[in-house]
Amino acid sequence: MADRLPPGRGLTDHDTELGLDEPTLMGPPVDLVAQPAMHVRVFGSHAFFRLWLAQVVSATGAWLGLIAITALAARVGAGSAGVAIGVVLAARIGPGFFLGPVAGVFADRWNRKKLMVACDLGRAAVLATLPFVDSVWGLVLASLVLEVFTLLWTPAKEASVPNLVPPDRLASANSLSVLAAYGTFPLAAGLFAGLSWVADLLGDVSALDGLRLNQEGLAFYVDSLTFVLAAVIISTLPLTPRSRDARRRARSRRIELGHALDDVREGWRFVFLDPTVRAVNLGLATGLIGGGMLVPLGVVFSDEVLGAGDAGFGLFVFSLGLGVAVGVGIVSALQARLPKARVFTGAVLAAGVLLVLAASMSSLVPVALLIGGLGTCAGAVYVLGFTLLHEHVADELRGRIFGALYTLVRLCVLLAFLVGPFLAELLDSISERLVGREVELLGAAVFVPGVRLTLWLAGVIIIGAGFLASWSLRAPSRAAAEVGP
């Protein structure tokens, strides 16, 4: 292979990623960069392929652990299973609002590879103790610690992606990350179901009684092993700061309280002042306030408006998930030809319009098709938003920017889940009192329960987020026009 490189061309880092040897002066020039191994063509580099494998393993474990924790909370919660599950799951959400921005500081100041390895090993250690937890508050404490490790791991991972993937492959890398993060849920659910059979077999071995090898216990042990394996894989990655100056800056500042607060403020200032970052946050986070309402209200809409009940809601979820997969695939396939910023804002606007149209329908099939289109737009928005941040944000700020993004996303989703049902009830009572939940439009009676009004409002919120994102992205052009030639 070595004698095929063009004469006089030195070996580059990308050549090393493709597995090429030192160049020689013999043989005709051949463009071997166009013929990398299959997994390099798909993933962009050997290094990102390993990071993706680690993400698949750890995401499978994370879903498995969430299922097992939920099942254990229901069991130890006795007569208050619902309350126990709610309290434990709240412990997975709460820390993000307070620690998310600070976690980004650690991702920017510490060695990211060591941070991810430490977090994976920390999660493995916590999970290995969970088979012996017999109280709801023990599960709450474990969930809090697990979430802190996850909050530290996520921005470190996101900030590392552009250092492992060529710029023209970032959209594909983010598409694959979506697949790893969410496509592993069915695998984890099937694994949890299979562990029930294994637990029955091991239950007859009295020598193993002390290990608590029931279904949940086995799930926690397997989950712990997945994080150990992920840590081993990540430890092999070539993750170091790109420049000597970056290493010197990282070493020059200890993470003290004052410095940490300054770093957080610097990150949030960049979020609000930089046009691209501001647009992505507006499109992703604010749009989720509207889109997130579809989850708690979908089952109500299916029952009250369509008369399809739980089966209709199941079709909505399937259509939404299928649409997300289609959107992710389209962006990955067309990434080289897409004007990312324009497609991003266009997809946000289209998602809002599709939600308004879906909420206006009164039969199941059109609603399912429109929700599938909404999912396609959502998948494109997610991938393109992350890609724009990866391309636009400098390495020394990237951890804080993603920490801020995840904080905003959590806040907006929580607002949607909490406000959506309450708002639907409020609007339903107003509609009943004013128009009897029915208005006449062009000679036809239109049913306007609170759930339909709320989903219309949610669509309008998404459309508003799209216009605000588009306005933000055009800010540099407006500023240049004002300055003049």
C-alpha positions as CSV (number, residue, x, y, z in Angstrom):
1,M,0.0,0.0,0.0
2,A,2.9,2.3,0.8
3,D,4.2,2.4,-2.8
4,R,1.0,3.9,-4.1
5,L,1.1,7.3,-2.5
6,P,2.0,10.3,-4.7
7,P,5.7,11.1,-4.8
8,G,6.8,13.6,-2.3
9,R,3.6,13.7,-0.3
10,G,4.1,13.4,3.5
11,L,2.0,11.2,5.7
12,T,-0.9,13.1,7.3
13,D,-3.1,12.4,10.3
14,H,-5.9,11.4,8.0
15,D,-3.6,8.9,6.2
16,T,-2.9,7.3,9.6
17,E,-6.7,7.1,10.3
18,L,-7.0,5.3,7.0
19,G,-4.3,2.8,7.8
20,L,-1.7,4.0,5.3
21,D,2.0,3.4,5.8
22,E,4.9,5.8,5.2
23,P,5.0,7.2,1.6
24,T,7.7,6.3,-0.9
25,L,8.8,7.8,-4.2
26,M,7.9,4.7,-6.2
27,G,4.8,4.0,-8.3
28,P,2.2,6.3,-9.9
29,P,0.0,8.6,-7.9
30,V,-3.2,7.0,-6.8
31,D,-5.9,8.7,-4.6
32,L,-6.2,6.2,-1.8
33,V,-8.1,8.6,0.4
34,A,-11.1,7.9,-1.8
35,Q,-10.9,4.2,-1.0
36,P,-10.9,3.9,2.8
37,A,-12.2,0.9,4.7
38,M,-16.0,0.5,4.8
39,H,-16.4,1.5,8.4
40,V,-14.3,4.6,7.8
41,R,-16.5,5.6,4.8
42,V,-19.6,5.2,7.0
43,F,-18.3,6.7,10.3
44,G,-15.7,9.1,9.0
45,S,-12.7,7.7,11.0
46,H,-11.5,4.7,13.0
47,A,-11.6,6.9,16.2
48,F,-15.3,7.9,15.8
49,F,-16.2,4.3,15.0
50,R,-14.8,3.4,18.4
51,L,-16.6,6.3,20.1
52,W,-19.8,5.2,18.5
53,L,-19.4,1.6,19.7
54,A,-18.8,3.0,23.2
55,Q,-22.0,5.0,22.9
56,V,-24.0,2.1,21.7
57,V,-22.8,0.0,24.6
58,S,-23.4,2.6,27.2
59,A,-26.7,3.8,25.7
60,T,-28.0,0.2,25.8
61,G,-26.9,0.0,29.4
62,A,-28.5,3.3,30.3
63,W,-31.9,2.2,28.9
64,L,-31.6,-1.1,30.6
65,G,-30.8,0.6,33.9
66,L,-33.7,3.0,33.5
67,I,-36.1,0.1,32.9
68,A,-34.7,-1.8,35.9
69,I,-34.8,1.2,38.2
70,T,-38.4,1.8,37.2
71,A,-39.3,-1.8,37.9
72,L,-37.5,-1.8,41.2
73,A,-39.1,1.5,42.3
74,A,-42.5,0.0,41.6
75,R,-41.7,-3.1,43.7
76,V,-40.2,-1.3,46.7
77,G,-42.8,1.4,46.5
78,A,-45.4,-1.1,47.6
79,G,-48.9,0.5,47.6
80,S,-47.5,3.8,46.2
81,A,-45.8,2.5,43.1
82,G,-46.7,5.4,40.9
83,V,-45.4,8.0,43.4
84,A,-42.2,6.0,43.9
85,I,-41.6,5.9,40.1
86,G,-42.3,9.6,39.8
87,V,-39.9,10.5,42.6
88,V,-37.1,8.3,41.3
89,L,-37.5,9.6,37.7
90,A,-37.6,13.2,39.0
91,A,-34.2,12.6,40.5
92,R,-32.9,11.9,37.0
93,I,-34.3,15.2,35.7
94,G,-33.6,17.7,38.5
95,P,-29.8,17.9,38.6
96,G,-29.7,18.9,34.9
97,F,-31.2,22.3,35.6
98,F,-28.5,23.2,38.2
99,L,-25.4,21.2,37.1
100,G,-25.7,21.2,33.3
101,P,-23.9,24.5,32.7
102,V,-21.2,23.7,35.3
103,A,-20.7,20.3,33.7
104,G,-19.7,22.0,30.5
105,V,-17.0,23.9,32.3
106,F,-15.4,20.6,33.4
107,A,-15.7,19.3,29.8
108,D,-13.8,22.4,28.6
109,R,-11.1,22.4,31.3
110,W,-10.3,18.8,32.0
111,N,-9.0,16.0,29.8
112,R,-12.2,14.8,28.1
113,K,-11.1,11.3,27.6
114,K,-10.2,10.8,31.2
115,L,-13.5,12.6,32.2
116,M,-15.6,10.2,30.1
117,V,-13.7,7.1,31.4
118,A,-14.1,8.3,35.0
119,C,-17.8,8.9,34.5
120,D,-18.4,5.5,33.0
121,L,-16.5,3.7,35.8
122,G,-18.5,5.8,38.3
123,R,-21.8,4.8,36.8
124,A,-20.6,1.2,36.7
125,A,-19.8,1.3,40.5
126,V,-23.2,2.9,41.4
127,L,-25.1,0.3,39.3
128,A,-23.3,-2.6,40.9
129,T,-24.7,-1.6,44.3
130,L,-28.3,-1.2,43.2
131,P,-29.3,-4.9,43.6
132,F,-28.9,-4.3,47.3
133,V,-31.0,-1.2,47.6
134,D,-34.4,-1.8,49.2
135,S,-35.8,1.7,49.6
136,V,-37.2,4.5,47.4
137,W,-34.8,7.0,48.9
138,G,-31.8,4.7,48.1
139,L,-32.9,4.7,44.5
140,V,-33.3,8.4,44.5
141,L,-29.8,8.9,45.8
142,A,-28.4,6.5,43.2
143,S,-30.4,8.2,40.4
144,L,-29.0,11.6,41.5
145,V,-25.4,10.3,41.4
146,L,-26.0,8.5,38.0
147,E,-27.4,11.7,36.5
148,V,-24.4,13.8,37.7
149,F,-22.0,11.4,35.9
150,T,-24.2,11.5,32.8
151,L,-24.3,15.3,32.9
152,L,-20.5,15.3,32.9
153,W,-20.1,12.6,30.2
154,T,-22.5,14.1,27.6
155,P,-20.9,17.5,26.9
156,A,-17.4,15.9,27.0
157,K,-18.6,13.5,24.3
158,E,-20.3,16.1,22.2
159,A,-17.3,18.4,22.4
160,S,-15.0,15.6,21.3
161,V,-16.8,14.6,18.1
162,P,-15.4,17.3,15.8
163,N,-11.9,16.3,17.0
164,L,-12.5,12.8,15.7
165,V,-14.5,13.3,12.5
166,P,-13.6,15.3,9.3
167,P,-15.8,18.4,9.0
168,D,-17.6,17.0,5.9
169,R,-18.8,14.0,7.9
170,L,-20.2,15.7,11.0
171,A,-23.8,15.4,9.9
172,S,-23.4,11.7,9.4
173,A,-21.7,11.4,12.8
174,N,-24.6,13.1,14.5
175,S,-27.1,10.9,12.6
176,L,-25.2,7.9,13.9
177,S,-25.2,9.3,17.4
178,V,-29.0,9.6,17.3
179,L,-29.2,6.0,16.3
180,A,-26.9,5.0,19.1
181,A,-28.8,7.1,21.7
182,Y,-32.4,6.1,20.8
183,G,-32.2,3.1,18.6
184,T,-30.9,1.0,21.4
185,F,-34.0,1.2,23.5
186,P,-35.7,-1.9,21.9
187,L,-32.5,-3.8,22.4
188,A,-32.4,-2.9,26.1
189,A,-36.1,-3.8,26.5
190,G,-35.6,-7.2,24.9
191,L,-32.5,-7.8,27.0
192,F,-34.5,-7.0,30.2
193,A,-37.2,-9.4,29.2
194,G,-34.6,-12.1,28.5
195,L,-33.0,-11.6,31.9
196,S,-36.2,-12.8,33.5
197,W,-35.6,-16.3,32.1
198,V,-31.9,-16.2,33.3
199,A,-33.1,-15.1,36.7
200,D,-35.4,-18.1,36.9
201,L,-32.5,-20.5,36.1
202,L,-30.1,-18.9,38.6
203,G,-32.8,-18.7,41.3
204,D,-32.4,-22.4,41.9
205,V,-28.7,-22.0,42.9
206,S,-28.7,-21.4,46.6
207,A,-25.0,-20.4,46.7
208,L,-25.9,-17.3,44.7
209,D,-28.7,-16.0,46.9
210,G,-26.5,-13.3,48.4
211,L,-26.0,-11.7,45.0
212,R,-29.7,-11.0,44.5
213,L,-29.8,-12.3,41.0
214,N,-33.5,-11.5,40.3
215,Q,-34.5,-9.8,37.1
216,E,-33.7,-6.3,38.3
217,G,-30.4,-7.4,40.0
218,L,-29.1,-9.1,36.8
219,A,-30.1,-6.0,34.8
220,F,-28.0,-3.8,37.1
221,Y,-25.0,-6.1,36.9
222,V,-25.2,-6.3,33.1
223,D,-25.6,-2.5,33.0
224,S,-22.5,-2.1,35.1
225,L,-20.5,-4.2,32.8
226,T,-21.7,-2.2,29.7
227,F,-20.2,1.0,31.3
228,V,-17.0,-0.8,32.1
229,L,-16.7,-1.9,28.5
230,A,-17.5,1.6,27.3
231,A,-14.8,3.0,29.5
232,V,-12.3,0.6,28.1
233,I,-13.2,1.5,24.5
234,I,-13.0,5.3,25.2
235,S,-9.6,4.9,26.9
236,T,-8.2,3.9,23.4
237,L,-9.4,7.1,21.7
238,P,-6.8,9.7,20.5
239,L,-8.5,12.5,22.4
240,T,-6.1,15.3,23.3
241,P,-6.5,19.1,22.9
242,R,-5.7,20.0,19.3
243,S,-3.0,22.7,19.9
244,R,-0.3,23.3,22.4
245,D,-1.9,26.6,23.3
246,A,-5.1,24.8,24.1
247,R,-3.3,22.5,26.5
248,R,-1.5,25.4,28.1
249,R,-4.7,27.3,28.6
250,A,-6.4,24.3,30.1
251,R,-3.6,23.8,32.6
252,S,-3.3,27.4,33.5
253,R,-6.7,27.7,35.2
254,R,-7.8,25.5,38.1
255,I,-11.5,25.0,38.4
256,E,-12.3,27.1,41.4
257,L,-15.7,28.6,42.2
258,G,-14.9,32.0,40.9
259,H,-13.3,30.7,37.7
260,A,-16.2,28.2,37.2
261,L,-18.8,31.0,37.5
262,D,-16.8,33.1,35.0
263,D,-16.6,30.2,32.6
264,V,-20.4,29.5,32.9
265,R,-21.1,33.2,32.2
266,E,-18.8,33.2,29.3
267,G,-20.6,30.2,27.8
268,W,-24.1,31.6,28.3
269,R,-23.0,35.0,26.9
270,F,-21.8,33.2,23.8
271,V,-25.2,31.4,23.6
272,F,-27.1,34.6,23.6
273,L,-24.8,36.8,21.5
274,D,-23.6,34.5,18.8
275,P,-26.2,34.4,16.0
276,T,-25.7,30.7,15.0
277,V,-25.6,29.3,18.5
278,R,-28.6,31.5,19.5
279,A,-30.6,30.2,16.4
280,V,-29.9,26.6,17.2
281,N,-30.9,27.0,20.8
282,L,-34.1,28.8,19.8
283,G,-35.0,26.2,17.2
284,L,-34.2,23.1,19.3
285,A,-35.1,24.2,22.8
286,T,-38.1,26.6,22.2
287,G,-39.5,24.3,19.6
288,L,-39.5,21.5,22.1
289,I,-42.0,23.4,24.2
290,G,-44.5,23.0,21.4
291,G,-43.4,19.6,20.2
292,G,-43.1,18.2,23.7
293,M,-46.8,18.8,24.3
294,L,-47.6,16.1,21.7
295,V,-46.5,13.4,24.1
296,P,-48.8,14.0,27.1
297,L,-51.7,15.2,24.9
298,G,-51.4,12.7,22.1
299,V,-53.4,10.0,23.9
300,V,-56.1,12.6,24.9
301,F,-56.4,13.8,21.3
302,S,-56.6,10.2,20.0
303,D,-59.4,9.4,22.4
304,E,-61.5,12.7,22.4
305,V,-61.1,13.9,18.8
306,L,-60.4,10.7,16.8
307,G,-62.1,8.1,18.9
308,A,-59.1,5.8,18.3
309,G,-58.0,5.4,22.0
310,D,-54.7,3.9,22.9
311,A,-54.3,2.2,19.5
312,G,-54.4,5.6,17.8
313,F,-51.8,6.9,20.2
314,G,-49.6,3.9,19.5
315,L,-49.8,4.7,15.8
316,F,-48.8,8.3,16.5
317,V,-45.7,7.2,18.4
318,F,-44.8,4.7,15.6
319,S,-45.3,7.4,12.9
320,L,-43.3,9.9,14.9
321,G,-40.4,7.5,15.5
322,L,-40.4,6.4,11.8
323,G,-40.4,10.0,10.7
324,V,-37.4,10.8,12.9
325,A,-35.5,7.9,11.4
326,V,-36.4,9.2,7.8
327,G,-35.3,12.7,8.7
328,V,-32.0,11.6,10.1
329,G,-31.3,9.4,7.1
330,I,-32.1,12.1,4.6
331,V,-29.7,14.6,6.3
332,S,-27.0,12.0,6.5
333,A,-27.4,11.1,2.8
334,L,-27.5,14.7,1.5
335,Q,-25.2,16.4,4.0
336,A,-22.7,17.5,1.4
337,R,-25.4,19.4,-0.6
338,L,-27.5,20.8,2.1
339,P,-27.4,24.5,3.1
340,K,-27.5,23.5,6.8
341,A,-28.7,26.8,8.3
342,R,-31.5,27.3,5.9
343,V,-32.7,23.7,6.0
344,F,-32.5,23.8,9.8
345,T,-34.9,26.8,10.1
346,G,-37.1,25.5,7.3
347,A,-37.5,22.2,9.1
348,V,-38.5,24.0,12.3
349,L,-41.1,26.0,10.5
350,A,-42.4,23.0,8.6
351,A,-42.7,21.0,11.9
352,G,-44.9,23.7,13.4
353,V,-47.1,23.8,10.3
354,L,-47.5,20.0,10.2
355,L,-48.5,20.0,13.9
356,V,-51.2,22.6,13.3
357,L,-52.5,20.6,10.3
358,A,-52.4,17.3,12.3
359,A,-54.4,18.9,15.1
360,S,-56.9,20.2,12.6
361,M,-57.7,16.7,11.3
362,S,-60.5,14.5,12.5
363,S,-59.5,11.1,11.1
364,L,-56.7,8.8,12.1
365,V,-54.8,8.2,8.9
366,P,-54.1,11.8,7.9
367,V,-53.1,12.6,11.4
368,A,-50.6,9.7,11.5
369,L,-49.1,10.8,8.1
370,L,-48.8,14.4,9.3
371,I,-47.1,13.3,12.5
372,G,-44.7,11.2,10.5
373,G,-43.8,14.4,8.5
374,L,-43.4,16.2,11.8
375,G,-41.0,13.5,13.0
376,T,-39.0,13.8,9.7
377,C,-38.6,17.5,10.4
378,A,-37.7,16.9,14.0
379,G,-34.9,14.4,13.0
380,A,-33.5,16.9,10.5
381,V,-33.6,19.7,13.1
382,Y,-31.8,17.6,15.7
383,V,-29.0,16.5,13.4
384,L,-28.5,19.8,11.7
385,G,-28.6,21.7,15.0
386,F,-25.9,19.6,16.5
387,T,-23.8,19.8,13.3
388,L,-24.0,23.6,13.2
389,L,-22.8,23.8,16.8
390,H,-20.0,21.3,16.1
391,E,-18.9,23.3,13.0
392,H,-19.3,26.8,14.5
393,V,-18.1,26.6,18.1
394,A,-14.4,26.6,19.0
395,D,-13.0,23.6,20.9
396,E,-12.4,25.6,24.1
397,L,-16.1,26.6,24.4
398,R,-17.8,23.5,23.0
399,G,-18.4,21.8,26.3
400,R,-20.1,24.8,27.9
401,I,-22.3,25.4,24.8
402,F,-23.5,21.8,24.8
403,G,-24.0,21.9,28.5
404,A,-26.2,25.0,28.1
405,L,-28.1,23.4,25.2
406,Y,-29.0,20.3,27.3
407,T,-30.1,22.5,30.2
408,L,-32.4,24.4,27.9
409,V,-33.8,21.3,26.3
410,R,-34.5,19.7,29.7
411,L,-36.3,22.9,30.9
412,C,-38.4,23.2,27.7
413,V,-39.4,19.5,27.7
414,L,-40.4,19.7,31.4
415,L,-42.4,22.9,30.7
416,A,-44.2,21.1,27.9
417,F,-45.0,18.1,30.0
418,L,-46.2,20.2,32.9
419,V,-47.9,23.0,31.1
420,G,-49.5,21.0,28.3
421,P,-52.1,19.0,30.2
422,F,-52.9,22.0,32.5
423,L,-53.3,24.3,29.6
424,A,-55.5,21.8,27.8
425,E,-57.9,21.6,30.8
426,L,-58.0,25.4,31.1
427,L,-58.8,25.9,27.4
428,D,-61.3,23.1,27.4
429,S,-63.3,24.8,30.2
430,I,-63.1,28.1,28.4
431,S,-64.2,26.5,25.1
432,E,-67.1,24.7,26.8
433,R,-68.3,27.9,28.5
434,L,-68.0,30.2,25.5
435,V,-68.9,28.1,22.4
436,G,-69.9,24.7,23.8
437,R,-66.7,23.2,22.4
438,E,-67.9,23.7,18.9
439,V,-67.7,26.5,16.3
440,E,-69.1,26.9,12.8
441,L,-66.6,27.5,10.1
442,L,-67.6,27.9,6.4
443,G,-70.9,26.2,7.2
444,A,-69.3,23.2,8.9
445,A,-69.2,22.5,12.7
446,V,-65.7,22.2,14.0
447,F,-65.0,20.5,17.3
448,V,-62.7,22.6,19.5
449,P,-61.9,20.8,22.7
450,G,-59.0,22.1,24.9
451,V,-56.6,19.4,23.6
452,R,-57.0,20.6,20.0
453,L,-56.6,24.3,21.0
454,T,-53.5,23.4,22.9
455,L,-51.9,21.5,20.0
456,W,-52.7,24.4,17.7
457,L,-50.9,26.7,20.2
458,A,-48.0,24.3,20.3
459,G,-47.7,24.4,16.6
460,V,-47.7,28.2,16.6
461,I,-44.9,28.2,19.2
462,I,-42.8,26.0,17.0
463,I,-43.5,28.3,14.0
464,G,-42.5,31.2,16.2
465,A,-39.3,29.5,17.2
466,G,-38.5,28.9,13.5
467,F,-39.0,32.6,12.6
468,L,-36.8,33.6,15.6
469,A,-34.1,31.2,14.5
470,S,-34.2,32.5,11.0
471,W,-34.0,36.1,12.2
472,S,-31.0,35.2,14.4
473,L,-29.1,33.5,11.5
474,R,-29.7,36.6,9.3
475,A,-28.2,39.0,12.0
476,P,-24.7,39.0,10.5
477,S,-26.0,39.9,7.1
478,R,-28.1,42.7,8.5
479,A,-25.1,44.0,10.4
480,A,-22.9,43.9,7.3
481,A,-25.6,45.8,5.3
482,E,-25.9,48.5,7.9
483,V,-22.1,49.0,7.9
484,G,-22.0,49.2,4.1
485,P,-19.1,48.8,1.8
